[in-house]
Structures are given as C-alpha cells and as structure tokens.
Amino acid sequence: MLAFMTTVMAPVVSLWCYMYLRDVTYNMFPVIRIFVIGALLVFPVAVLQYAFEVENVFTGILSKSFFLYGFIEEGLKWLMLFIFGYQQSYLKHPRDGILLSVSLALGFATVENGLYLIASGPELVLPRMFFPVASHTIYGIIMGYYMVNAIGQKKKFFYFQWALFIPVFLHGMYDFILMAFEEYFLFVIGPFMILLLFLAYSKLKKTHHLQI
C-alpha cells in the first residue's frame, strides 16, 4: 500500500511543489481548490467516456484519441480553468494561469493514475508514473499560458481557442501513439515527449516576459 501511494503521489507532489515554488507569494486557496476540482473531474469524464463507448459513438483510433480522450478530458479541464481561474480573477500574473492550470491537471492525473494502477496492476507502475503525469503537466502549462494571454486582449477568443485546442491535439496525439504503436510505444513516445518538453519550456520562458 505504501509503495502504491508513493507511486501515485511522488511525481504529483514533486511537480506541484516545483510549480508552486516558482512563485511562493501566491495564495494557496485557489491552488488547492482547483487541484481538488481536477481530482473530482475524473469521475464525470469517466462517465462520459463510458457512455460514448457503450453507445459505440467513437470506434476508430483517431476518433477515440482526439475526441473520446483528448477533447473530453482537456475540454472539461479548460472549462474548469475558465470558471475557477479566469472568471474569478485569480489570473493576476502571467504565472498564475500556468500555476492554476498545472494544479488542475495534476489533481486530475493523481486520481486517474491511482484508478488506472488499481485496475491494471503493478506491472505498469513505472511507465504510468512518468509519461501520463508529465504529459498532463505539459498540457496544463500550455493551457494556462494561452488562457492568461487572453487577459486584456481584444481578440480573447483567439487565445481561448489555442488554450483548448492545442492541449486537445497534443493529448490526442499521445493517445494515438499509445494505441497505434502499442508494441513499440516507448520508442515512439520518446521523441514526442521531447517535443512536449520543448513546448512547455518555451511557454514557461515566454511567461517571464508577459505583462497583464
């Protein structure tokens, strides 16, 4: 049990602490609240995905990757960030958007990881510990970056679109690789994760130059 909890929580705690310590003056209430919202979000996502699977709405690899998984998960995360971050005026600094978005993503990844490990067994501990948590974090960085860019802009819709559809596309690509290259997953996902890390780094770097 201890090993299981360590596996689920260690990457989440480490990544969350890193993001929080980048701005130690930030109010913890919205961070903790949106983390909990992200954790609870797993359940409506699971219900929606199960309903679509039972009705055979999405049957192909592409539709499953980009709509059943990518759009539903990232779409609901985008909605929660918009409601509990943007609309409640918690995005007062460029880093706020990324901090809240990553906290939301890590809350989601924590519960999703735990449920997945319970269902699949300990043999998937190591790959499940790194790749999904890292990818959810990167989607969160990108979503938060574009969401905070919308503040004070005349063309807010443009930034809201990118905040939604770039994470949806990247999430869909991740799941497409997972399903299409199942036997060679690690060989294909490596370059893709490097690309994701590069994108995340570029957004974090640009955040320091933003003024809102």
Long-range contacts (C-beta under 8 A, 24 or more apart in sequence): 3-122, 4-114, 4-117, 4-122, 7-113, 7-117, 7-125, 7-128, 7-129, 8-110, 8-113, 8-114, 8-117, 9-110, 10-129, 11-129, 11-130, 11-133, 11-134, 12-106, 12-109, 12-110, 12-113, 12-133, 15-102, 15-106, 15-133, 15-134, 15-137, 16-102, 16-103, 16-106, 19-98, 19-99, 19-102, 19-103, 20-99, 22-95, 22-99, 23-93, 23-95, 23-96, 23-99, 26-95, 26-96, 26-99, 27-90, 30-84, 30-85, 30-88, 30-90, 30-100, 31-99, 31-100, 31-103, 32-103, 33-84, 34-80, 34-81, 34-84, 34-85, 34-100, 34-103, 34-104, 34-107, 35-103, 35-104, 35-106, 35-107, 36-107, 37-80, 37-84, 37-104, 37-107, 38-77, 38-80, 38-103, 38-104, 38-105, 38-106, 38-107, 38-108, 38-109, 38-110, 39-107, 39-108, 39-110, 39-111, 40-107, 40-111, 41-76, 41-77, 41-80, 41-104, 41-107, 41-108, 42-108, 42-111, 42-112, 42-115, 44-76, 45-72, 45-73, 45-76, 45-108, 46-115, 48-72, 61-176, 61-179, 61-180, 62-176, 64-175, 64-179, 65-172, 65-173, 65-175, 65-176, 65-179, 66-168, 66-169, 66-172, 66-175, 66-176, 67-172, 69-171, 69-172, 69-175, 70-167, 70-168, 70-169, 70-170, 70-171, 70-172, 70-175, 71-168, 71-172, 73-108, 73-171, 74-139, 74-143, 74-164, 74-167, 74-168, 74-171, 75-164, 75-168, 77-101, 77-104, 77-105, 77-108, 77-139, 77-140, 77-143, 77-167, 78-143, 78-147, 78-163, 78-164, 78-167, 80-104, 81-143, 81-144, 81-147, 81-163, 82-147, 82-160, 85-147, 86-147, 86-150, 86-151, 91-147, 91-148, 91-151, 91-212, 92-212, 93-212, 94-148, 94-207, 94-208, 94-210, 94-211, 94-212, 95-207, 96-148, 97-144, 97-145, 97-147, 97-148, 97-149, 98-140, 98-141, 98-144, 98-145, 98-148, 98-203, 98-204, 98-207, 99-144, 100-144, 101-140, 101-141, 101-143, 101-144, 101-147, 102-137, 102-140, 102-141, 102-144, 103-140, 104-140, 105-136, 105-137, 105-139, 105-140, 105-143, 106-133, 106-136, 106-137, 106-140, 108-136, 109-133, 109-136, 109-137, 127-186, 131-174, 131-189, 131-193, 134-193, 134-196, 134-197, 135-170, 135-171, 135-174, 135-193, 135-196, 137-200, 138-170, 138-196, 138-197, 138-199, 138-200, 139-167, 139-170, 139-171, 140-167, 141-200, 141-203, 141-204, 142-166, 142-167, 142-170, 142-199, 142-200, 142-203, 143-167, 145-203, 145-206, 145-207, 148-207, 148-210, 148-212, 149-210, 151-212, 152-212, 170-196, 170-199
